Protein backbone atom coordinates (compact mmCIF):
# COMPACT_ATOMS: atom_id res chain seq x y z
CA UNK A 1 0.00 0.00 0.00
CA UNK A 2 1.30 3.45 -0.89
CA UNK A 3 0.91 6.22 1.63
CA UNK A 4 0.40 9.67 0.09
CA UNK A 5 -0.26 11.62 3.26
CA UNK A 6 -3.20 11.77 5.59
CA UNK A 7 -3.99 9.17 8.20
CA UNK A 8 -4.15 5.43 7.66
CA UNK A 9 -6.41 3.65 10.10
CA UNK A 10 -6.28 -0.09 10.50
CA UNK A 11 -9.49 -0.60 12.45
CA UNK A 12 -11.89 1.16 14.76
CA UNK A 13 -11.81 4.76 13.45
CA UNK A 14 -13.19 7.32 15.83
CA UNK A 15 -16.11 9.64 15.15
CA UNK A 16 -13.90 12.64 14.38
CA UNK A 17 -11.93 10.66 11.77
CA UNK A 18 -15.15 9.36 10.23
CA UNK A 19 -16.64 12.85 10.02
CA UNK A 20 -13.46 14.28 8.49
CA UNK A 21 -13.26 11.53 5.87
CA UNK A 22 -16.97 11.81 4.98
CA UNK A 23 -16.53 15.58 4.72
CA UNK A 24 -14.43 14.97 1.61
CA UNK A 25 -17.56 13.75 -0.17
CA UNK A 26 -19.44 16.84 -1.42
CA UNK A 27 -23.21 16.73 -1.08
CA UNK A 28 -26.13 18.82 -2.15
CA UNK A 29 -28.02 20.80 0.47
CA UNK A 30 -31.76 20.46 0.98
CA UNK A 31 -34.51 21.47 3.35
CA UNK A 32 -36.68 18.67 4.67
CA UNK A 33 -40.19 19.88 5.51
CA UNK A 34 -43.19 18.34 7.19
CA UNK A 35 -46.51 20.09 7.57
CA UNK A 36 -47.44 23.60 6.49
CA UNK A 37 -48.87 26.76 7.95
CA UNK A 38 -48.80 26.77 11.76
CA UNK A 39 -47.65 23.11 11.73
CA UNK A 40 -44.52 23.60 9.59
CA UNK A 41 -41.24 22.03 10.72
CA UNK A 42 -38.09 22.37 8.64
CA UNK A 43 -34.51 21.14 8.88
CA UNK A 44 -31.42 21.44 6.72
CA UNK A 45 -30.42 18.06 5.34
CA UNK A 46 -27.66 16.76 3.09
CA UNK A 47 -28.45 13.05 3.26
CA UNK A 48 -30.60 12.58 0.16
CA UNK A 49 -30.34 9.50 -2.04
CA UNK A 50 -32.26 8.28 -5.05
CA UNK A 51 -33.35 4.70 -4.33
CA UNK A 52 -35.61 3.43 -7.10
CA UNK A 53 -37.25 4.46 -10.37
CA UNK A 54 -40.12 1.98 -10.18
CA UNK A 55 -41.62 2.97 -7.85
CA UNK A 56 -39.90 6.35 -7.62
CA UNK A 57 -38.32 6.34 -4.16
CA UNK A 58 -35.85 8.54 -2.34
CA UNK A 59 -34.21 8.22 1.05
CA UNK A 60 -33.35 10.75 3.74
CA UNK A 61 -31.66 10.16 7.08
CA UNK A 62 -32.66 11.94 10.30
CA UNK A 63 -31.65 11.52 13.94
CA UNK A 64 -33.66 8.79 15.65
CA UNK A 65 -34.33 10.98 18.68
CA UNK A 66 -34.83 14.23 16.75
CA UNK A 67 -38.09 16.16 16.37
CA UNK A 68 -38.42 15.46 12.63
CA UNK A 69 -38.79 11.68 12.88
CA UNK A 70 -42.11 11.60 14.80
CA UNK A 71 -43.50 14.38 12.63
CA UNK A 72 -42.77 12.47 9.40
CA UNK A 73 -43.98 9.14 10.77
CA UNK A 74 -47.19 10.60 12.25
CA UNK A 75 -47.78 12.86 9.23
CA UNK A 76 -47.18 10.07 6.73
CA UNK A 77 -44.89 12.04 4.45
CA UNK A 78 -42.47 14.88 3.82
CA UNK A 79 -41.05 17.18 1.16
CA UNK A 80 -37.42 17.69 0.15
CA UNK A 81 -36.41 21.04 -1.33
CA UNK A 82 -33.08 21.12 -3.21
CA UNK A 83 -31.39 24.45 -2.49
CA UNK A 84 -29.54 26.74 -4.86
CA UNK A 85 -26.49 28.89 -4.10
CA UNK A 86 -28.80 31.81 -3.32
CA UNK A 87 -30.27 29.84 -0.39
CA UNK A 88 -27.09 29.48 1.68
CA UNK A 89 -28.43 31.73 4.43
CA UNK A 90 -31.62 29.65 4.67
CA UNK A 91 -29.60 26.45 4.88
CA UNK A 92 -27.57 27.90 7.73
CA UNK A 93 -30.62 29.22 9.57
CA UNK A 94 -32.54 25.94 9.40
CA UNK A 95 -29.55 23.92 10.61
CA UNK A 96 -29.81 25.34 14.14
CA UNK A 97 -31.90 23.83 16.97
CA UNK A 98 -33.74 27.16 17.44
CA UNK A 99 -34.75 27.35 13.75
CA UNK A 100 -38.08 28.94 12.78
CA UNK A 101 -41.23 26.83 12.80
CA UNK A 102 -44.84 27.34 11.81
CA UNK A 103 -45.91 30.41 9.85
CA UNK A 104 -42.58 32.16 10.45
CA UNK A 105 -40.80 29.26 8.71
CA UNK A 106 -43.26 29.39 5.81
CA UNK A 107 -42.69 33.13 5.39
CA UNK A 108 -38.90 32.86 5.73
CA UNK A 109 -38.82 30.14 3.03
CA UNK A 110 -41.34 31.76 0.71
CA UNK A 111 -43.01 28.35 0.91
CA UNK A 112 -46.43 27.22 -0.24
CA UNK A 113 -48.41 24.14 0.69
CA UNK A 114 -47.71 21.21 -1.61
CA UNK A 115 -50.15 18.55 -2.80
CA UNK A 116 -49.56 16.40 0.30
CA UNK A 117 -49.85 19.33 2.72
CA UNK A 118 -46.12 19.83 3.30
CA UNK A 119 -44.24 23.07 2.71
CA UNK A 120 -42.46 23.36 -0.64
CA UNK A 121 -40.16 26.14 -1.82
CA UNK A 122 -41.10 27.21 -5.37
CA UNK A 123 -37.70 28.93 -5.82
CA UNK A 124 -35.76 25.75 -4.95
CA UNK A 125 -33.75 24.01 -7.69
CA UNK A 126 -36.19 21.12 -7.32
CA UNK A 127 -38.59 19.73 -4.77
CA UNK A 128 -40.00 16.28 -4.16
CA UNK A 129 -43.21 15.55 -2.30
CA UNK A 130 -43.24 12.09 -0.76
CA UNK A 131 -45.53 9.68 1.02
CA UNK A 132 -43.70 7.71 3.69
CA UNK A 133 -42.93 4.31 2.14
CA UNK A 134 -40.66 2.69 4.75
CA UNK A 135 -38.48 3.40 7.78
CA UNK A 136 -35.27 1.60 8.71
CA UNK A 137 -33.34 1.93 11.95
CA UNK A 138 -29.65 2.65 11.31
CA UNK A 139 -27.55 3.35 14.40
CA UNK A 140 -28.42 6.74 15.85
CA UNK A 141 -30.41 7.65 12.73
CA UNK A 142 -33.52 6.41 10.95
CA UNK A 143 -33.71 6.10 7.20
CA UNK A 144 -36.97 7.47 5.83
CA UNK A 145 -37.87 6.18 2.38
CA UNK A 146 -40.42 8.26 0.53
CA UNK A 147 -42.47 7.43 -2.54
CA UNK A 148 -42.46 10.49 -4.78
CA UNK A 149 -45.98 11.63 -5.64
CA UNK A 150 -45.09 15.05 -7.06
CA UNK A 151 -41.96 16.91 -8.07
CA UNK A 152 -40.87 20.17 -9.57
CA UNK A 153 -37.62 20.89 -11.41
CA UNK A 154 -36.92 24.61 -11.80
CA UNK A 155 -36.18 25.78 -15.33
CA UNK A 156 -32.87 27.40 -16.15
CA UNK A 157 -29.23 26.78 -15.41
CA UNK A 158 -28.94 25.00 -12.04
CA UNK A 159 -26.72 26.52 -9.38
CA UNK A 160 -27.00 23.99 -6.54
CA UNK A 161 -25.74 24.72 -3.04
CA UNK A 162 -23.10 22.21 -1.97
CA UNK A 163 -21.61 21.18 1.36
CA UNK A 164 -17.99 20.04 1.47
CA UNK A 165 -15.45 19.69 4.30
CA UNK A 166 -17.72 21.30 6.85
CA UNK A 167 -18.74 24.37 4.87
CA UNK A 168 -20.94 25.52 2.02
CA UNK A 169 -19.42 25.36 -1.45
CA UNK A 170 -20.21 26.18 -5.07
CA UNK A 171 -19.59 24.39 -8.33
CA UNK A 172 -16.28 25.32 -9.92
CA UNK A 173 -14.10 23.82 -12.66
CA UNK A 174 -16.35 20.79 -13.17
CA UNK A 175 -19.24 23.11 -13.97
CA UNK A 176 -17.16 25.05 -16.49
CA UNK A 177 -16.15 21.78 -18.18
CA UNK A 178 -19.82 20.72 -18.44
CA UNK A 179 -20.80 24.05 -20.00
CA UNK A 180 -18.09 23.63 -22.61
CA UNK A 181 -19.52 20.28 -23.69
CA UNK A 182 -17.55 17.99 -21.38
CA UNK A 183 -19.19 15.01 -19.77
CA UNK A 184 -18.94 13.64 -16.29
CA UNK A 185 -17.86 10.02 -16.03
Secondary structure, DSSP 8 states (H G I E B T S, - for coil): ----SS----S---HHHHHHHHTTS-EE-EEEEE--GGG-EEEEE--EEEEEETTEEEEEEEETTSHHHHHHHHHTEEEEEE-BGGGHHHHHHTTSTT---HHHHHHHHTEEE-TTS-EEETTSSEEEEEEEEEEEEETTEEEEEEEEEEEEE-SS---B-EEETTEEE---HHHHHHHTT----
